[in-house]
Amino acid sequence: MKVVDIVGISALVDYAEMFRQAGVDIDLVVNPAPLGATEDEIIAAIGDADAVVTQTTFQAFPRSLLARLSNVKLIASIGVGYDNLDVDAATEFGILAANVPDASIREVSDHTMALILTCTRRIVRLNEVVKKGGWTAVGDPYITGEIWPRLSRLEGQTLGLIAFGRIAQAVVPKARSFGLRIIAYDPHVSADVFRKFDVEQVTLDRLLTESDIVSVHAPLTPETDHLLGLEQLKKMKPAACLINTGRGAVVDHEALYIALSEGYISMAAVDVTEPEPVPADSPLLTLDNFICTAHSAGISPQSFAELQRRPGEEIIRWAKGEWPVGLLDPRMKETYRQRWGQA
């Protein structure tokens, strides 16, 4: 078997040693393609490999490219995101595709809570005022007149979670410890899951109108692309905060600027934008009530180590005739069998 690493991650994790210790006979080739590589560059980097280690957030695998992979049986992607991989096409062509679905859950759920607290307690603005010489002996008028009235107590407020997957579920006990009431919208999650976490399942409209804090955890799909436009943002409470640690394009950023600048919502704190990085001339960056943390929510030394290791572990499972645990579509098993035989 031949595996090609087209992101160069094996410079950080010794996949060859992992394969040797696991007792699998794999020829590892490191042949990085640039981030944002063209189809021809990716095809050239892959060559005749049986499996590919990539990062589909930055290296695109559309249908047209997948159709040209005559020998690839497994695509193991670093990270949770797979926005640029055509999952339906991979399934159709009998190619197994796997991500790391449970990576960074602790970090992103922690970061979500940090952004919630930053908004509701106005941490950034207070810090900025103090660093500019505020906080006089008698109290800074701007702090007491403009910021203090906007500070809020979390206990008793309503947190609305848009999407109720692993990360949103991890937010629940952390948010509940602050006394938040929690509701969620996700048409793809069963009622049993909502009952398990004692979270009320609601419509999107009800979530927007009832929530004091709206937290986005949705993946980017045709269904969620610009799910929150100006019409939806106007349904939120004027004092509400919007948090996004999911995908930037779930929120229409032009609409977000209007909503923030015209007072339809109070604040927004996001870790993800559309596009990334956020353009230097984005009007959002001129607003005091907009916070951005540069797609850092999932980052920690521990999460880095796991993200780097997991594709190698998936390849070992596959080489031993087992299915990847991060398989993006269970239907891939059947189409894989049809094309290549038993895994």
N, C-alpha and C positions, 0 to 999 in steps of 0.2 A: 504494500500500500504506500502511496505517496501523498504527503500532506504538504501544502504550501502555505506559509504564513505571509500574507500580503500587507500586513500592517507593521511587522517587525516587533511584535509583542514578545517573541521568544528571546529578544535581547534582555528582557526583564525577568522572564520565567523560562527556566531550562526545560522546554517541552521534550527535547530529546532524552533528557534524563528521566522525565516523568514516564515516557513511553518505555524506556529500558526497564525501569523498576516495575512497571505494570506487566512486563513480559509480552508486549505487542511488537510485532515487526513492522515498523513504520519508518520510511525514509522521509526525513523532515528537510524541506527546502525553505529558506528565508529569502523572499523575493518581493520586497515592499513595492506597492504601487502608491503614488501620491494620493493624499486625501483629495477627494473631488476628481479622481482619475476618470478618464473617458472609458467607454466600453472596450475599445481596442487595447488600452493600457492594462485594464484588468484582465482581459482574456490572455494577453501576453504574459502577465505575471503569473497567472494560474497554470498555464501550459496544460500538461496531461495529468494534473493532480487528481486524486480520488476525493480529497477533502480540502477545504479552504478555511483558514482562520482569517477573519476580516472584522471590520466595524461598520455595520450597515447604516449607522447614523451618518457616516461621512463618505462611504464608498457605495455607490448606487448599484443595485442589482435589479434592474427592471426586466420585464418579460423578454424584451429583445435580447438582452445579454444572457439570461438564463437559458434561452432556446439554443444558444451557441455552446453551452457547456456539455460537451458530448461524453465526458467521463466523470464529472463531479457528482458525487453521491451525498455529500454532506457539506453544508455551509454552517460553520460555528462562529457566531458573532459575539464580539465582546460587548457587554453592556445590555441594558434593558431595551433601548430603542431599536426599532427596525423599520423606521419610516420609509427608508429608501430600498426596501426589499419587497418585491411583489410576491407575497405569500401564496396567493392563489395560483400564480404561474409556477412557483416552485412545487406546489402540491400537484399540479397538473403534470409536470415533467418528472415526477417521482424523485425529486431532490429533497432530502431532509434538511430542514433549516431550524436552527436552535439559537436562542438567546440566553441571557442569564436573568430570568424573570424575577428572582428573589434577591437580586443584588441591591445593596444600598437602601433597603427598606427602612432600616433603623435611622440611617442618616437623613433620608428625605423626609421621613415623618418628624424627626427632630427639627429639621430645617423649617418645615411647615409651621410647627409651633413657634419657632423663633420669629418667623415673619408675622404670625398672628400677634404675638406680643409686641413686636416692633411697631406694628400699625396701631394697635389699641392703646399702647402706652407712649406713642410718639417718641420713641427712643432716638431715632436719627435726628429729628428736629431739635430736641432738647440738647443733644450733644453738640450740634452745629452752633446753636445760639451761645452756649457756654464757651465754646472755643473762639467765638467772635467777640468775647468780652461781656456777655450777658451775665445775669445772676448777680446783681448789685446787692448791697447790704439791705436795701428795702424791697428787693424783688424786681426783676426785670418786667416792665409792663408787657412786653411781647409774650413772655412766658406765661404770666398770670392772666393776660387778657385774651391771647390767641391760642395758646397750646393747652393750658390747664383745662379750659372748658371742653376740649376734645378728648381728654383722657377718659377711658372707660373701664369699668369693672367687668372682667370676663364672666364671673359667676352669674348665671341666669340668662346670658345671651344665647343666641341660636347660631350654631355652626352648620352650614350647608356644604356637603361634600358632593362635588360633581364627579361621578364615577366612584365605584365602591370596590376597587380591587385591593391588592395586597397592601399597598402603601396607605390608601385611605383607611383601610381596616386597622393598620398599625397606629394611625392618628387617633383613633377612637378612645382608647384608654388614656392616652396622654391628654387629650382635650377634656375628657370627662373628669380628670383629676382637678381641673380648673373650674368645674361646675358648669360646663357648657352643655346645653341641650343640643343633640346632634340629629340632623336629618340628612338624607342622601338621595341622589337621583342616579339611577343606573338601570336602564331597561334590559341589560344583558345579564344581570345578577339575579338569582332566584330569591324569592321571598324568604326561604329558609335561612339564607346567609344573613339577611337583614335581621331576622329574629335572633339568630345566634349572637349577634353583636348588640342586640337591643337598640337598633337604630331604625327610625321610622322611614319607610320608603315613600317618597313623594314625587310629584311631577316636577319638571324643570321650572315651570312658572311658579309653582308654590314655593319651591326652594328659593328662588330669586326674591320673591316678595316677603318671605318670612325671615330670611337669614340676616343676621347682623354681620356675619363673616361668611363669604363664599370662597371655598377653597377648591381649585381645579386640579384633578388628578387623572384626567382623561388622556388616553393615547391619541395620537393624530390619525384619524381615519377620514374617509369621505364624509362620514356622518358627523364627525366632530369638528371638521375644518370650519373655523369662524362660527362655532356654536354660539358664542357670546358676541353678538353684534350690538349696535346702539339700541335697537329695540329691546333686547334682553337686559342690557345694562340699565336702561331707564326704569325697569321694573324693580330694581334693587332699592333699598332704603337710602336716602341721601346721606345718612351717617354710616353706611355699610362700608366694609373693607373687602377688596378682592385680592385673593392670594392665588398664584399660579406656580405650582411646581411640577405640572404635567408636561404639556407641550405648548410652545408659544403660539402656534397658529390656531389653537382652540379659541383664542381671544382675538378679535379684530382690533388691531392696535390703533388704527385711525379712530375707531369708535371709542376705544379706551381713552384716548387723548381728549376727545369731546366730553366724555362722561366725567373725567377728572377736572377738566378746566372749567366746565359749566356747572359743576356741583351736583351732578346726578348721583355720584357716589363720593365717598369721603377720601379714600386712599386705595392705592394698589401697591402690592409688593410681589414682585415676580422673580423667579429664578430663570425663566425661559422667555424668549422673545421670538418675533418673526420680523426680519430674519435674525440669525445669530452670526456674529455679534450684533447688538443693537447699533444701528448707524449713529455716527457721532453727531449728525445733524437732526436726529429724531427729536421732534418737539416734546416727546415725553420726558426727555432728559432735562428740560427746562422747568419741570414742575416740582414743587416742594413735596407734593403728595404722591410722588411716584418713586418707588425703590426697586432697584434691580441688583441681583447678586451673582450675575455672570455664570449661570448654569453650574453652580457649585454645590447644589443641595446634596448630591450623592457622594461627595468627596470625603474620604478619610483614608489614612494608611491601611486600615483594615479592609475597606471596600475595594481599594485599588488592588490589594493582594488577591482578593476573591475574584474580581472581574478578570484579572490576568490569568488566573489558574483555571477557571471553569471551562473555557473552550478546550483546553487540553484534556480535561476530564471527560468532556463529551466525546471527544475523538476516541479516547480509550474505550468508553462504553460501546461506541459504534464498532470499533475494531474487534471487540469481543462478541459481537453479535447481539448487543443490547440496544434498546432505543434511547436516544438522548432524553434527558429529563426536562430540558427546556424547549421541547419541540413546539413550534409555533402553530401547528395545525395537526390534530390527530389523524386527519385523513391522509396525511403524508405516508403513514405506515402502509396503507393498502396500495397506493400508487407506487411506492418504492418497491414493494414485493412484486408488483406486476412488471416493473422494469428491470429490477436487479436480482430478484429472488429474496429469500428470507434475510432479514437483518442479522 
